Amino acid sequence: MKYYLFAGAEYYAAGGARDFIKSSDDLEHLLECANQLFGDEYIGGTFWCAYDWYHITDEDMKIVAKSDKQAHS
């Protein structure tokens, strides 16, 4: 089965395909990738993170994993 990783820094109603990051047949690999997206980086006295949320979907676009924080909640 193929899995798809989507992530973003903000929510916008017309999102979707623009939030696509990568795909894989290995769900664990995508979970590792998603966790790396949340790696805080210390820049100029402030912690920065490239992404605020992620979803991993299966081939049927059913969400099989997601970050605790979601942009729309």
Number of C-alpha atoms within 10 A of each C-alpha: 9 12 22 21 23 20 25 21 14 13 16 10 6 7 11 12 8 10 16 16 16 14 17 14 12 12 20 11 12 22 18 10 14 24 11 13 17 16 13 13 12 10 8 7 7 9 10 13 14 14 17 17 21 26 22 24 19 18 10 9 11 11 14 12 16 17 16 9 10 16 16 9 5
